[in-house]
Amino acid sequence: MDAKAFFNQHVIFRFEEFLAAAEKEDGLSVATANNVRTMLHRYCKNGKLLNVRKGLYVVVSSQTYQSNIINPFLVIGKATDDAVIAYHSALESHNIAYTDFNEHMYITCHQTSDFFFQNQQYHAIYHKEHDLNNIAKDGIETITVMGTGIRRTSLARTVVDVLNRPNVSGGWEEIVRSLDRVTSFDASFAISYALSLGRASIAAKLGYFLENQSQYFRVDSSILNQLLINIPKQPYYIDRSTIGKSIFFKKWQIIVPKYLHERQWEEPNELDD
């Protein structure tokens, strides 16, 4: 196999991709996997490859490896064979994150462990029903980073996901500051995706968000009504840990910290001083 040609075409790759190329080019069988591992180990030892984690390699001589720092999006996108950049990392990928983090999130149907690489943490969010055969339905899109195709959640899905899982999205202040940077997205898809999750709380949070961003989105009331019939029957606190005043929005049965609603970016316990 012409490994050099493969490396010229793949700045980052998984073991199974290299093995498949070897099988196609040389007619190798799966039984030769150990030989391929030995080959890759040799390239790592002589400095041509860098082993990011088990089964994941970066070509050191490529444009990916600039100043010894590898683009984290490439690592996320190849972390598993079904990895999809999600949650706060998706906010960063869409260039709307208020803060860049050194912890990176991806969804996968594999129960795999977190890993550290170059002072960055990579955290897998397990989704049992994650299925790349339904990427359009599930709001997943493919982007190209340094010539490599990787997957991320669409902006519409990302909006819903971060509202649904603030614990892996940077917390509420980070979420609100980031979503304030959104000027347009597919609200209809966001609503249908939110409803597919079957959670009244996310229907309420998305409805509240869409109304408070109406200067950008101008969401038709008939669309919002799809969310209204699915909101909680009892008032729902989006953040029970908040210290300070909150505001109850009866229409959505949702209680929001005052400092978030009014974009008062001080510590919540300072607001009543």
Secondary structure as GFF3:
##gff-version 3
##sequence-region A 1 273
A	DSSP	alpha_helix	3	9	.	.	.	ID=ss1
A	DSSP	beta_strand	12	14	.	.	.	ID=ss2
A	DSSP	alpha_helix	15	26	.	.	.	ID=ss3
A	DSSP	three_ten_helix	30	32	.	.	.	ID=ss4
A	DSSP	alpha_helix	33	45	.	.	.	ID=ss5
A	DSSP	beta_strand	49	53	.	.	.	ID=ss6
A	DSSP	beta_strand	56	59	.	.	.	ID=ss7
A	DSSP	alpha_helix	72	77	.	.	.	ID=ss8
A	DSSP	beta_strand	84	85	.	.	.	ID=ss9
A	DSSP	alpha_helix	87	93	.	.	.	ID=ss10
A	DSSP	beta_strand	103	108	.	.	.	ID=ss11
A	DSSP	beta_strand	115	117	.	.	.	ID=ss12
A	DSSP	beta_strand	120	126	.	.	.	ID=ss13
A	DSSP	three_ten_helix	132	134	.	.	.	ID=ss14
A	DSSP	beta_strand	140	145	.	.	.	ID=ss15
A	DSSP	beta_strand	148	153	.	.	.	ID=ss16
A	DSSP	alpha_helix	155	164	.	.	.	ID=ss17
A	DSSP	three_ten_helix	166	168	.	.	.	ID=ss18
A	DSSP	alpha_helix	172	179	.	.	.	ID=ss19
A	DSSP	alpha_helix	187	196	.	.	.	ID=ss20
A	DSSP	alpha_helix	200	212	.	.	.	ID=ss21
A	DSSP	alpha_helix	214	217	.	.	.	ID=ss22
A	DSSP	alpha_helix	221	228	.	.	.	ID=ss23
A	DSSP	beta_strand	236	237	.	.	.	ID=ss24
A	DSSP	beta_strand	246	249	.	.	.	ID=ss25
A	DSSP	three_ten_helix	250	252	.	.	.	ID=ss26
A	DSSP	beta_strand	254	257	.	.	.	ID=ss27
A	DSSP	alpha_helix	258	261	.	.	.	ID=ss28
A	DSSP	three_ten_helix	268	270	.	.	.	ID=ss29
###
